[in-house]
Amino acid sequence: MNDLDKVYAESVAKDYMPKETNKVRQLKKLDERAKLPAFISAMTLGIIGTLIFGTGMCFGLGVFGTGAVFMIVGVLLGLAGAAICITNYPLYKKLLKKGKEKYAFEILELAKEITGEAQ
């Protein structure tokens, strides 16, 4: 058997072996798990707020219609969209803090194991 066949056989066998979870990989996953809900909610709320604000701008500038009624609707939608965007960052910070508190113990213990302090 030549060396190339041996390397190929080992690479195929590696695909079928159970994957070992590395502690650094576990730490990254825990960090993502702590931060992901805050990020998703901030992006969703930011997109929704921006779309509402933009719709209000379109009404206010006469893109969707003309007249005083459309102007008033546009201003109200614009204010609502701006209010959503303004509350987005404090909500993000609150959710991020909550996620970090939830996983803090596990992350700190795993980090101590990685750095070798807990022996």
C-alpha positions as CSV (number, residue, x, y, z in Angstrom):
1,M,0.0,0.0,0.0
2,N,1.5,3.3,-1.0
3,D,1.5,6.4,1.3
4,L,-1.2,8.2,-0.7
5,D,-3.6,5.4,-0.2
6,K,-2.8,5.4,3.5
7,V,-3.5,9.1,3.8
8,Y,-6.8,8.8,1.9
9,A,-7.9,5.9,4.1
10,E,-7.1,7.9,7.3
11,S,-9.1,10.9,6.0
12,V,-12.1,8.8,5.2
13,A,-11.9,7.0,8.5
14,K,-11.7,10.4,10.3
15,D,-15.1,11.4,8.8
16,Y,-16.7,8.4,10.5
17,M,-15.1,8.6,13.9
18,P,-17.0,10.4,16.7
19,K,-15.9,14.0,16.9
20,E,-14.1,15.1,20.0
21,T,-15.2,18.3,21.4
22,N,-12.4,20.6,22.1
23,K,-12.7,22.9,25.1
24,V,-11.9,26.0,23.1
25,R,-14.7,25.1,20.7
26,Q,-17.1,24.6,23.6
27,L,-16.1,28.0,25.0
28,K,-16.8,29.6,21.6
29,K,-20.2,27.9,21.4
30,L,-21.1,29.0,24.9
31,D,-20.1,32.6,24.0
32,E,-22.3,32.5,20.9
33,R,-25.2,31.0,22.8
34,A,-24.9,33.9,25.3
35,K,-24.8,36.6,22.7
36,L,-27.0,35.3,19.8
37,P,-30.5,36.0,21.2
38,A,-29.6,39.6,21.8
39,F,-28.1,40.0,18.4
40,I,-31.1,38.4,16.6
41,S,-33.6,40.5,18.5
42,A,-31.7,43.7,17.8
43,M,-31.4,43.0,14.1
44,T,-35.1,42.1,13.8
45,L,-36.3,45.1,15.8
46,G,-33.9,47.4,13.9
47,I,-35.1,46.2,10.5
48,I,-38.7,46.5,11.5
49,G,-38.2,50.0,12.9
50,T,-36.3,51.1,9.8
51,L,-39.0,49.8,7.5
52,I,-41.7,51.6,9.5
53,F,-39.7,54.8,9.5
54,G,-39.0,54.5,5.8
55,T,-42.7,53.9,5.1
56,G,-43.5,57.0,7.1
57,M,-41.0,59.0,5.1
58,C,-42.6,57.8,1.8
59,F,-46.0,58.9,3.0
60,G,-44.7,62.2,4.3
61,L,-42.8,63.0,1.1
62,G,-45.8,62.2,-1.1
63,V,-44.4,59.1,-2.7
64,F,-47.4,57.0,-1.8
65,G,-50.0,59.8,-2.0
66,T,-50.5,63.5,-1.6
67,G,-52.5,65.5,0.8
68,A,-52.7,66.4,4.5
69,V,-54.0,62.9,5.5
70,F,-51.0,61.2,4.0
71,M,-48.6,63.7,5.6
72,I,-50.1,63.1,9.0
73,V,-49.9,59.3,8.6
74,G,-46.3,59.7,7.4
75,V,-45.3,61.7,10.4
76,L,-47.0,59.3,12.8
77,L,-45.3,56.3,11.1
78,G,-42.0,58.1,11.1
79,L,-42.2,58.8,14.8
80,A,-43.2,55.2,15.6
81,G,-40.3,53.8,13.5
82,A,-37.9,56.3,15.2
83,A,-39.2,55.2,18.6
84,I,-38.6,51.6,17.8
85,C,-35.1,52.3,16.6
86,I,-34.3,54.4,19.7
87,T,-35.5,51.6,22.1
88,N,-33.5,49.0,20.2
89,Y,-30.1,49.6,21.7
90,P,-31.1,49.6,25.4
91,L,-33.1,46.4,24.8
92,Y,-30.0,44.9,23.1
93,K,-27.8,45.8,26.1
94,K,-30.4,44.4,28.5
95,L,-30.7,41.1,26.6
96,L,-26.9,40.8,26.2
97,K,-26.4,41.3,30.0
98,K,-29.1,38.6,30.7
99,G,-27.4,36.2,28.3
100,K,-24.0,36.8,29.8
101,E,-25.3,36.3,33.3
102,K,-27.0,33.1,32.3
103,Y,-23.8,31.5,30.9
104,A,-21.2,33.3,33.0
105,F,-20.5,30.4,35.4
106,E,-20.1,27.8,32.7
107,I,-17.9,30.1,30.6
108,L,-15.6,31.1,33.5
109,E,-15.2,27.5,34.6
110,L,-14.3,26.4,31.1
111,A,-11.9,29.3,30.7
112,K,-10.2,28.3,34.0
113,E,-9.8,24.8,32.7
114,I,-8.3,25.9,29.5
115,T,-5.8,28.3,31.1
116,G,-4.9,25.6,33.6
117,E,-5.8,27.5,36.8
118,A,-8.3,24.9,38.0
119,Q,-6.1,21.9,38.9
